[in-house]
Amino acid sequence: MTYKNIYAVYKGEKFLDLGTAEELAKRFKVKKETVWFWNSPANKRRAKKKRKIAIKIEEENK
């Protein structure tokens, strides 16, 4: 059984998308590591309206 995290991506207060790191990376044309960085405390501290952030919603069983 594999667990995949579900993330919600925002830019400022605007909701952009929802999915796993792999799905979001494909949609935004970035690496999945970038999606993980969007969820990092360092990115959230720097976040302004111009920066994307990802918030972990839940773990999905696959």
N, C-alpha and C positions, 0 to 999 in steps of 0.2 A: 504494500500500500504506500503510495507516494502522496505527500502533502504539498499543495501549491497554495501560496498566499494570493488573495484577491486584493487588488489595490484600486483606490479611486484617485484619479489624477485631477488636480486643480491648477489653474493659473490665476493667481489672486483669489478672488471669491468665485470665479467662474468654473463650473464643473466641466471637464473635458471628456473623460472616458472612464471605463471600469473594466478590469480584467486581470489576468495573471501577468507577471513580469514579462513573460515570453510574448503574450498577445499584445500587450501595450508597446513593447519594443518594436514589434512588427508594424503596428499602426502608426507609431511616431517616427519610424525609421531610425531607431537608435539601438544600442546594445542593451541587453537586459540588465547589465551592471549599472547602466545609466538610470534605469527605473529604480533600482535598489538605492542608488545615490539620492534620487528625488525623495526617498523615504528617510534619509539619514538625518540625525539631529543637526549636523553641520549645515546641510542645505536648508533645513527649516529655520535655522537662526538667520541665515542670509536672505531668506525669501522676501521678496518685494512683490509688487503686482506683476513684474515682468518674468518672474521665475516660476517654473513648474514645481509642484510638490506632489508626492504620492502619500496616501494614507492607507495603511494596512487595514482592511475591513475584516477579513476572516481567513481561515485555512480551509481549503477544499480538498476532500479525499478523492484521489484518482487511482 
